[in-house]
Amino acid sequence: MIVFTQRASTEYSNLQIEFVRKRIFGWKWGWGGGYGISKSSSDPSAMDYMSMPRLEHIKSPFPIIFGNVLNPVIKRITVETKENGTPISTEAKMVKVGAERNIWFVLLPSSASTPFEIKAFNEEGVRIANKEINDPNDSGALLIED
């Protein structure tokens, strides 16, 4: 099971992900991590993200990319990877977690490796934010494109 947690804050955006397994005597933590990104009123982010790679020694649902949707204009997110040079686009699952709050995540194939390209789209299907990730342990934010 994947569990998301977040601390309430007006000064930074943060999200934590934990992978746990049900065992005979209860739940056992397997792997996890999180991020915190300062919010800027002069250059507000459209969304933020963190990438977590697959680990060789732990059976888990990773690699995964996840984050907060910070701008309600974003209606769809995809992550594009390449397999043998062929682009593969995976649709993010967006989860409503409050009246005006969504988180998103993409479970990538275990063979996926960087670079990843995150793309955010508005209701009309127009791409409004885009970022290429070259570090499998990256985190950051995307701004609305001009």
LINRA-V79850 format. One record per residue. N is the residue number from 1. RES is the residue in three letters. PHI is phi in degrees with one decimal (999 if undefined). D_CENTER is the distance of its C-alpha to the mean C-alpha in Angstrom with 2 decimals. Layout:
N,RES,PHI,D_CENTER
N,RES,PHI,D_CENTER
//
This chain:
1,MET,999,16.24
2,ILE,-104.0,12.75
3,VAL,-120.6,13.15
4,PHE,-106.7,11.01
5,THR,-134.7,13.18
6,GLN,-152.3,13.52
7,ARG,-89.9,16.67
8,ALA,-70.5,18.25
9,SER,-160.6,18.82
10,THR,-97.8,19.98
11,GLU,-96.2,19.86
12,TYR,-149.6,16.26
13,SER,-99.4,12.73
14,ASN,-147.0,11.37
15,LEU,-158.9,9.35
16,GLN,-121.1,10.47
17,ILE,-124.6,9.79
18,GLU,-131.2,13.06
19,PHE,-108.6,14.49
20,VAL,-127.9,18.06
21,ARG,-121.8,20.93
22,LYS,-81.6,23.94
23,ARG,-117.4,27.12
24,ILE,-59.7,30.74
25,PHE,-106.3,30.89
26,GLY,127.6,27.56
27,TRP,-92.0,23.90
28,LYS,-121.9,23.08
29,TRP,-69.9,20.06
30,GLY,-111.0,18.72
31,TRP,-172.0,15.87
32,GLY,178.6,13.09
33,GLY,173.9,11.96
34,GLY,-168.3,10.37
35,TYR,-148.2,10.72
36,GLY,-140.3,12.91
37,ILE,-127.5,13.38
38,SER,-61.6,16.76
39,LYS,-87.5,17.16
40,SER,-117.6,19.67
41,SER,-75.8,22.04
42,SER,-81.5,23.41
43,ASP,-141.2,20.25
44,PRO,-67.0,17.73
45,SER,-78.3,14.08
46,ALA,-85.0,12.82
47,MET,-163.4,9.15
48,ASP,-127.9,7.28
49,TYR,-157.3,4.41
50,MET,-145.1,5.23
51,SER,-110.9,6.41
52,MET,-123.9,8.89
53,PRO,-77.6,11.84
54,ARG,-73.3,14.32
55,LEU,-108.1,17.22
56,GLU,-65.0,20.71
57,HIS,-92.8,22.38
58,ILE,-128.2,20.08
59,LYS,-76.7,19.71
60,SER,-153.7,16.18
61,PRO,-82.7,13.53
62,PHE,-80.9,11.69
63,PRO,-80.0,10.49
64,ILE,-143.9,6.92
65,ILE,-124.6,3.60
66,PHE,-147.2,1.48
67,GLY,176.7,3.70
68,ASN,-101.1,7.22
69,VAL,-91.9,9.29
70,LEU,-102.4,12.26
71,ASN,-125.4,14.63
72,PRO,-66.4,16.13
73,VAL,-67.1,17.12
74,ILE,-73.7,13.76
75,LYS,-116.2,14.50
76,ARG,-151.5,12.57
77,ILE,-133.0,9.57
78,THR,-128.8,10.08
79,VAL,-125.0,9.25
80,GLU,-106.4,12.69
81,THR,-122.1,14.12
82,LYS,-127.1,17.84
83,GLU,-124.8,20.15
84,ASN,55.2,23.68
85,GLY,82.9,23.12
86,THR,-94.2,22.14
87,PRO,-67.8,18.93
88,ILE,-126.0,16.86
89,SER,-102.7,14.47
90,THR,-117.0,12.14
91,GLU,-75.8,11.42
92,ALA,-77.7,8.28
93,LYS,-87.8,9.54
94,MET,-105.1,9.82
95,VAL,-121.8,11.50
96,LYS,-76.9,14.12
97,VAL,-121.6,14.61
98,GLY,-172.9,17.40
99,ALA,-55.1,19.88
100,GLU,-132.9,17.81
101,ARG,-136.4,14.28
102,ASN,-130.1,11.22
103,ILE,-114.3,7.81
104,TRP,-138.3,5.63
105,PHE,-156.5,4.52
106,VAL,-133.1,6.44
107,LEU,-87.3,9.10
108,LEU,-93.2,10.81
109,PRO,-59.0,14.58
110,SER,-60.6,15.94
111,SER,-82.9,17.71
112,ALA,-65.3,14.77
113,SER,-142.6,15.04
114,THR,-65.5,14.33
115,PRO,-81.4,14.58
116,PHE,-112.1,11.45
117,GLU,-125.0,11.57
118,ILE,-91.4,9.00
119,LYS,-130.4,11.31
120,ALA,-116.8,11.63
121,PHE,-127.3,14.91
122,ASN,-87.6,17.38
123,GLU,-62.0,19.63
124,GLU,-83.7,22.02
125,GLY,86.4,19.56
126,VAL,-84.4,19.90
127,ARG,-69.4,17.12
128,ILE,-119.2,16.67
129,ALA,-152.0,13.92
130,ASN,-157.6,13.20
131,LYS,-156.2,12.22
132,GLU,-95.5,13.05
133,ILE,-110.7,11.63
134,ASN,-111.0,14.55
135,ASP,-111.3,13.71
136,PRO,-65.8,11.94
137,ASN,-113.9,11.45
138,ASP,-83.1,10.28
139,SER,-147.9,8.72
140,GLY,171.5,9.89
141,ALA,-135.7,10.28
142,LEU,-117.3,11.41
143,LEU,-102.7,14.82
144,ILE,-65.1,16.61
145,GLU,-72.1,18.78
146,ASP,-79.0,22.52
//
